[in-house]
Structure formats: C-alpha cells, structure tokens
Amino acid sequence: MRDFIQRYEASKEIDYEGILLRRKKIEGYKESSEKLKQEKAYQVQVEANRKEEKRRIEEQRKLFEESKENERLRKKAEQV
C-alpha cells in the first residue's frame, strides 16, 4: 500500500496537468465548433438575404414592365 501511495504522490501533479490540458482542449474544441456554427448560420442568412433582394428586384422589374404595358394599352385605347 505504501508503494501505491508513493506512486500516487509522485504522479499526482502530472495527472492533474494532464486533466487540465484535456479540459483546455475540450474547451477549445467547443469554442471553435460554436464559431463554425455561427459562421454557417451567418452565411445561410446572407444567402437568404441575397435571394430575397434578388426576388424583390425581379418583382419591381415585373411591376415596371406591367405598368409600361398598361400605359401603352391605355394610350392605344385613347387613340381609337
């Protein structure tokens, strides 16, 4: 038993440092994983915003074309 206690005392500090090192690695992994998730969410939002803006521009163009066509038809009807 005395042998076990001596080995424990001798390796206690090294074991504790190993535990702290593993804890730091795990925390680093969690942080990088969270940053990656946030970056992906940001990219998804940017893409959604881009698509929405494209849709809005297309809708505006369509409305403008319809307006021009209606104006043309109105003028044509007035001439008759």
Distance bins in CASP14 RR format, pairs under 12 A and 6 or more apart:
PFRMAT RR
TARGET T0000
AUTHOR 0000-0000-0000
RMODE 2
METHOD distances of the structure
MODEL  1
1 7 0 0 0 0 0 1 0 0 0 0 0
1 8 0 0 0 0 0 1 0 0 0 0 0
2 8 0 0 0 0 0 1 0 0 0 0 0
2 9 0 0 0 0 0 1 0 0 0 0 0
3 9 0 0 0 0 0 1 0 0 0 0 0
3 10 0 0 0 0 0 1 0 0 0 0 0
4 10 0 0 0 0 0 1 0 0 0 0 0
4 11 0 0 0 0 0 1 0 0 0 0 0
5 11 0 0 0 0 0 1 0 0 0 0 0
5 12 0 0 0 0 0 1 0 0 0 0 0
6 12 0 0 0 0 0 1 0 0 0 0 0
7 14 0 0 0 0 0 1 0 0 0 0 0
7 15 0 0 0 0 0 1 0 0 0 0 0
8 14 0 0 0 0 0 1 0 0 0 0 0
8 15 0 0 0 0 1 0 0 0 0 0 0
8 16 0 0 0 0 0 1 0 0 0 0 0
9 15 0 0 0 0 0 1 0 0 0 0 0
9 16 0 0 0 0 0 1 0 0 0 0 0
11 17 0 0 0 0 0 1 0 0 0 0 0
11 18 0 0 0 0 0 1 0 0 0 0 0
11 19 0 0 0 0 0 1 0 0 0 0 0
12 18 0 0 0 0 0 1 0 0 0 0 0
12 19 0 0 0 0 0 1 0 0 0 0 0
13 19 0 0 0 0 0 1 0 0 0 0 0
13 20 0 0 0 0 0 1 0 0 0 0 0
14 20 0 0 0 0 0 1 0 0 0 0 0
14 21 0 0 0 0 0 1 0 0 0 0 0
15 21 0 0 0 0 0 1 0 0 0 0 0
15 22 0 0 0 0 0 1 0 0 0 0 0
16 22 0 0 0 0 0 1 0 0 0 0 0
16 23 0 0 0 0 0 1 0 0 0 0 0
17 23 0 0 0 0 0 1 0 0 0 0 0
17 24 0 0 0 0 0 1 0 0 0 0 0
18 24 0 0 0 0 1 0 0 0 0 0 0
18 25 0 0 0 0 1 0 0 0 0 0 0
18 26 0 0 0 0 0 1 0 0 0 0 0
19 25 0 0 0 0 0 1 0 0 0 0 0
19 26 0 0 0 0 0 1 0 0 0 0 0
20 26 0 0 0 0 0 1 0 0 0 0 0
20 27 0 0 0 0 0 1 0 0 0 0 0
21 27 0 0 0 0 0 1 0 0 0 0 0
21 28 0 0 0 0 0 1 0 0 0 0 0
22 28 0 0 0 0 0 1 0 0 0 0 0
22 29 0 0 0 0 0 1 0 0 0 0 0
23 29 0 0 0 0 0 1 0 0 0 0 0
23 30 0 0 0 0 0 1 0 0 0 0 0
24 30 0 0 0 0 0 1 0 0 0 0 0
24 31 0 0 0 0 0 1 0 0 0 0 0
25 31 0 0 0 0 0 1 0 0 0 0 0
25 32 0 0 0 0 0 1 0 0 0 0 0
26 32 0 0 0 0 0 1 0 0 0 0 0
26 33 0 0 0 0 0 1 0 0 0 0 0
27 33 0 0 0 0 0 1 0 0 0 0 0
27 34 0 0 0 0 0 1 0 0 0 0 0
28 34 0 0 0 0 1 0 0 0 0 0 0
28 35 0 0 0 0 1 0 0 0 0 0 0
28 36 0 0 0 0 0 1 0 0 0 0 0
29 35 0 0 0 0 0 1 0 0 0 0 0
29 36 0 0 0 0 0 1 0 0 0 0 0
30 36 0 0 0 0 0 1 0 0 0 0 0
30 37 0 0 0 0 0 1 0 0 0 0 0
31 37 0 0 0 0 0 1 0 0 0 0 0
31 38 0 0 0 0 0 1 0 0 0 0 0
32 38 0 0 0 0 0 1 0 0 0 0 0
32 39 0 0 0 0 0 1 0 0 0 0 0
33 39 0 0 0 0 0 1 0 0 0 0 0
33 40 0 0 0 0 0 1 0 0 0 0 0
34 40 0 0 0 0 0 1 0 0 0 0 0
34 41 0 0 0 0 0 1 0 0 0 0 0
35 41 0 0 0 0 0 1 0 0 0 0 0
35 42 0 0 0 0 0 1 0 0 0 0 0
36 42 0 0 0 0 0 1 0 0 0 0 0
36 43 0 0 0 0 0 1 0 0 0 0 0
37 43 0 0 0 0 0 1 0 0 0 0 0
37 44 0 0 0 0 0 1 0 0 0 0 0
38 44 0 0 0 0 0 1 0 0 0 0 0
38 45 0 0 0 0 0 1 0 0 0 0 0
39 45 0 0 0 0 0 1 0 0 0 0 0
39 46 0 0 0 0 0 1 0 0 0 0 0
40 46 0 0 0 0 0 1 0 0 0 0 0
40 47 0 0 0 0 0 1 0 0 0 0 0
41 47 0 0 0 0 0 1 0 0 0 0 0
41 48 0 0 0 0 0 1 0 0 0 0 0
42 48 0 0 0 0 0 1 0 0 0 0 0
42 49 0 0 0 0 0 1 0 0 0 0 0
43 49 0 0 0 0 0 1 0 0 0 0 0
43 50 0 0 0 0 0 1 0 0 0 0 0
44 50 0 0 0 0 0 1 0 0 0 0 0
44 51 0 0 0 0 0 1 0 0 0 0 0
45 51 0 0 0 0 0 1 0 0 0 0 0
45 52 0 0 0 0 0 1 0 0 0 0 0
46 52 0 0 0 0 0 1 0 0 0 0 0
46 53 0 0 0 0 0 1 0 0 0 0 0
47 53 0 0 0 0 0 1 0 0 0 0 0
47 54 0 0 0 0 0 1 0 0 0 0 0
48 54 0 0 0 0 0 1 0 0 0 0 0
48 55 0 0 0 0 0 1 0 0 0 0 0
49 55 0 0 0 0 0 1 0 0 0 0 0
49 56 0 0 0 0 0 1 0 0 0 0 0
50 56 0 0 0 0 0 1 0 0 0 0 0
50 57 0 0 0 0 0 1 0 0 0 0 0
51 57 0 0 0 0 0 1 0 0 0 0 0
51 58 0 0 0 0 0 1 0 0 0 0 0
52 58 0 0 0 0 0 1 0 0 0 0 0
52 59 0 0 0 0 0 1 0 0 0 0 0
53 59 0 0 0 0 0 1 0 0 0 0 0
53 60 0 0 0 0 0 1 0 0 0 0 0
54 60 0 0 0 0 0 1 0 0 0 0 0
54 61 0 0 0 0 0 1 0 0 0 0 0
55 61 0 0 0 0 0 1 0 0 0 0 0
55 62 0 0 0 0 0 1 0 0 0 0 0
56 62 0 0 0 0 0 1 0 0 0 0 0
56 63 0 0 0 0 0 1 0 0 0 0 0
57 63 0 0 0 0 0 1 0 0 0 0 0
57 64 0 0 0 0 0 1 0 0 0 0 0
58 64 0 0 0 0 0 1 0 0 0 0 0
58 65 0 0 0 0 0 1 0 0 0 0 0
59 65 0 0 0 0 0 1 0 0 0 0 0
59 66 0 0 0 0 0 1 0 0 0 0 0
60 66 0 0 0 0 0 1 0 0 0 0 0
60 67 0 0 0 0 0 1 0 0 0 0 0
61 67 0 0 0 0 0 1 0 0 0 0 0
61 68 0 0 0 0 0 1 0 0 0 0 0
62 68 0 0 0 0 0 1 0 0 0 0 0
62 69 0 0 0 0 0 1 0 0 0 0 0
63 69 0 0 0 0 0 1 0 0 0 0 0
63 70 0 0 0 0 0 1 0 0 0 0 0
64 70 0 0 0 0 0 1 0 0 0 0 0
64 71 0 0 0 0 0 1 0 0 0 0 0
65 71 0 0 0 0 0 1 0 0 0 0 0
65 72 0 0 0 0 0 1 0 0 0 0 0
66 72 0 0 0 0 0 1 0 0 0 0 0
66 73 0 0 0 0 0 1 0 0 0 0 0
67 73 0 0 0 0 0 1 0 0 0 0 0
67 74 0 0 0 0 0 1 0 0 0 0 0
68 74 0 0 0 0 0 1 0 0 0 0 0
68 75 0 0 0 0 0 1 0 0 0 0 0
69 75 0 0 0 0 0 1 0 0 0 0 0
69 76 0 0 0 0 0 1 0 0 0 0 0
70 76 0 0 0 0 0 1 0 0 0 0 0
70 77 0 0 0 0 0 1 0 0 0 0 0
71 77 0 0 0 0 0 1 0 0 0 0 0
71 78 0 0 0 0 0 1 0 0 0 0 0
72 78 0 0 0 0 0 1 0 0 0 0 0
72 79 0 0 0 0 0 1 0 0 0 0 0
73 79 0 0 0 0 0 1 0 0 0 0 0
73 80 0 0 0 0 0 1 0 0 0 0 0
74 80 0 0 0 0 0 1 0 0 0 0 0
END
